[in-house]
Amino acid sequence: MSSADDIDHSELVATKAWDSSLFKRLFRYVRPHKPLFFASFAVLLLLFAGELLGTRIWRGAIDGPIKDAAGQADKSPYLSELYLWVGGYLALIVFTTVLRYFETATLTKTGQAIVHDLRSAVFRHIQRLDLGFFDKRPTGSLVTRVTTDIENLSEMFTSGVIVLLFDLIKVVVVLAILFTINVKLALITVATTPILIAVSLSFRGGARRAHREVRARLAKLNGYLQEVLNGIRVVQVFRREERVGQRFDEALREYFIANKKTIFLFALFFPAMSFAVYIIQGAALWAGVRAIVDVNLTYGEFVQFWLLLNMLVRPIRELGERYNILQSAFASAERVFQVLDTKPEVVSPARPRAIAAAGTSPHVVFEDVHFRYVKDTPVLKGVSFEIPPGKTVAVVGATGAGKSTLVNLLLRYYDVSSGRILLDGEDVREVDLESMRSRFGLVLQEDFLFAGTVRDNLVMEREGVTEGSLETALEAAQALDLVERMDGGLDAEVAERGSTFSTGERQLLAMARALAANPDLVILDEATAAVDSATEHKIERATARLLAGRSALVIAHRLSTIRDADEILVMARGEIRERGTHAELLAQDGLYAKLHALQFTGAA
Ligand SMILES: Nc1ncnc2c1ncn2[C@@H]1O[C@H](COP(=O)(O)OP(=O)(O)OP(=O)(O)O)[C@@H](O)[C@H]1O
């Protein structure tokens, strides 16, 4: 987020006015809620019928009594007729008021039910996408897709499609009735409505552009906010608050300016709209009064005409707005489907090859592995090594050498660009992803703890993790006293991202989490953070228990782990430069000896 104009242009998807393939696809989400969808339609239909009936009652209530009273000395017959009309009108009002409740309730419910399904589908899909996808997408933009974009779609179903369709029906029916009342009056009215249609539709284009810009600026604002909140420690320690605040203000200002454009448009639009409506009403008044004087129209007919006219004007007035809702919903639908259409590249094969059942330490082989995250930037350049069953291979090397990448590939977060990784002789791309990963125990430097209880974080809903295995794991990971010290023990609440634990504690808990499922292969990225010597000893003992008898790939930073490893790989710039045991490598007096001297002589 640096320059003022670096908005994500994938946010600015332009769409057609009406995209039937998109609509068909959206309609698939309506299908399970069809009864609700049609109920909304039925309610709207009833309301419309009620409104029409209302105008007819007004006409009858005026013309009937006037006719009855004409030339009569006794006024009582016209009075009783008036009571009848007004009574009927009151009943109608009660009926439509109740319907109005159902109108909002069913329409909103329909929209929300559809949105619920769609949101759940999108979230499930995003979770299954591979890391390559997330590398390319800012989290903020994904959050916007799951929240705002899908909310827009809900509006499409509630105030968009159903209402628009209904408005069309309304216009046709009302126009037809207007012609039955008085053709001349109806013709004059119809002649003046194009002004209103023109104003309504001209607003459409400007509003759409302004609206799209508001959304893009909002996505940028969200992205920046998310980034800052995630990196709040860095912000604070580097005293970046002022600068970050300024950048946020900049993004906020852009958002404000974009919003101002829409405000300006609306400010202009509404008076223009009223002007067009007054013209129509004025024309109707002029022609109507003349028709009454010419005895071509009764007072009651004129009032009914007037009421119907307002019923006609409303949908036309809202035409532009409805059109915009549809447009913005289509744009949102496109963005949402973009995500849904992204297929995960790292998937299980259709016919996975069988691997040994859980309970045996696997044999891992990296065979001339090449890898790049982005085109033309090789990160691994022909890496070959093996982890025999039950053995520990430690990887050391300068930062950026490609150590974590080895882990990413073994876990199949990404697939190799060329070469192979074999698990018990089978290419990892040929075996079932889930059953393979379920045999792995992973401990990361800054392992992720979710909000919830300590127990939830350790069990992670894995089958086979029992109270008993949890206790053993905690003990082996030297984390038992840590948990016992906590208020509530295993049921203590973990703050979001486990931010209340120290790095050492988090690593011990992560080890317990890995141990609890008794993994066959351990992948350990040792924490580099300096810890006090008591914790250091705990971590050493926990590491020893974690690795004992298991195949293991360790990105090693601790001398104890490195010394005990069966083989050490020294990596530099994506290649293995040296390999051997601790003693062998020291004797070589090469890169490892230098690294060792630099890192450990003081500590050893
Ligand atoms: N998701 C990614 N997209 C693009 N490049 C990446 C990605 N992850 C890592 N890299 C690049 O790949 C190279 C190797 O990174 P890797 O994380 O494997 O190094 P490392 O040896 O584990 O370093 P460290 O000890 O600092 O963790 C680095 O140059 C890094 O910039």
The ligand as an SDF file (V2000), in Angstrom:
LIG
                    3D

 31 33  0  0  0  0  0  0  0  0999 V2000
    5.3100  -17.5610   -0.9350 N   0  0  0  0  0  0  0  0  0  0  0  0
    6.4300  -17.1550   -1.5460 C   0  0  0  0  0  0  0  0  0  0  0  0
    6.3570  -16.5180   -2.7320 N   0  0  0  0  0  0  0  0  0  0  0  0
    7.4760  -16.1060   -3.3650 C   0  0  0  0  0  0  0  0  0  0  0  0
    8.7140  -16.2860   -2.8960 N   0  0  0  0  0  0  0  0  0  0  0  0
    8.8500  -16.9010   -1.7170 C   0  0  0  0  0  0  0  0  0  0  0  0
    7.7140  -17.3700   -0.9780 C   0  0  0  0  0  0  0  0  0  0  0  0
    8.1550  -17.9490    0.1550 N   0  0  0  0  0  0  0  0  0  0  0  0
    9.5110  -17.8500    0.1200 C   0  0  0  0  0  0  0  0  0  0  0  0
    9.9400  -17.2360   -0.9990 N   0  0  0  0  0  0  0  0  0  0  0  0
   11.3400  -16.9920   -1.3900 C   0  0  0  0  0  0  0  0  0  0  0  0
   12.0160  -18.2340   -1.4720 O   0  0  0  0  0  0  0  0  0  0  0  0
   13.3140  -18.1560   -0.9460 C   0  0  0  0  0  0  0  0  0  0  0  0
   13.5230  -19.2550    0.0920 C   0  0  0  0  0  0  0  0  0  0  0  0
   12.6540  -19.0220    1.1620 O   0  0  0  0  0  0  0  0  0  0  0  0
   12.5840  -19.9790    2.4330 P   0  0  0  0  0  0  0  0  0  0  0  0
   11.4820  -19.4850    3.2700 O   0  0  0  0  0  0  0  0  0  0  0  0
   12.5710  -21.3760    1.9970 O   0  0  0  0  0  0  0  0  0  0  0  0
   13.9850  -19.6600    3.1260 O   0  0  0  0  0  0  0  0  0  0  0  0
   14.5230  -20.1840    4.5160 P   0  0  0  0  0  0  0  0  0  0  0  0
   15.8490  -20.7920    4.2370 O   0  0  0  0  0  0  0  0  0  0  0  0
   13.5470  -21.0310    5.1970 O   0  0  0  0  0  0  0  0  0  0  0  0
   14.7230  -18.8310    5.2800 O   0  0  0  0  0  0  0  0  0  0  0  0
   14.4880  -18.5080    6.8480 P   0  0  0  0  0  0  0  0  0  0  0  0
   15.5740  -19.1700    7.5960 O   0  0  0  0  0  0  0  0  0  0  0  0
   14.6280  -17.0190    6.8640 O   0  0  0  0  0  0  0  0  0  0  0  0
   13.1290  -18.9680    7.1770 O   0  0  0  0  0  0  0  0  0  0  0  0
   13.4760  -16.7730   -0.3900 C   0  0  0  0  0  0  0  0  0  0  0  0
   14.2520  -16.0150   -1.3240 O   0  0  0  0  0  0  0  0  0  0  0  0
   12.0760  -16.2230   -0.3090 C   0  0  0  0  0  0  0  0  0  0  0  0
   12.0590  -14.8500   -0.5940 O   0  0  0  0  0  0  0  0  0  0  0  0
  1  2  1  0
  2  3  1  0
  2  7  2  0
  3  4  2  0
  4  5  1  0
  5  6  2  0
  6  7  1  0
  6 10  1  0
  7  8  1  0
  8  9  2  0
  9 10  1  0
 10 11  1  0
 11 12  1  0
 11 30  1  0
 12 13  1  0
 13 14  1  0
 13 28  1  0
 14 15  1  0
 15 16  1  0
 16 17  2  0
 16 18  1  0
 16 19  1  0
 19 20  1  0
 20 21  2  0
 20 22  1  0
 20 23  1  0
 23 24  1  0
 24 25  2  0
 24 26  1  0
 24 27  1  0
 28 29  1  0
 28 30  1  0
 30 31  1  0
M  END
$$$$
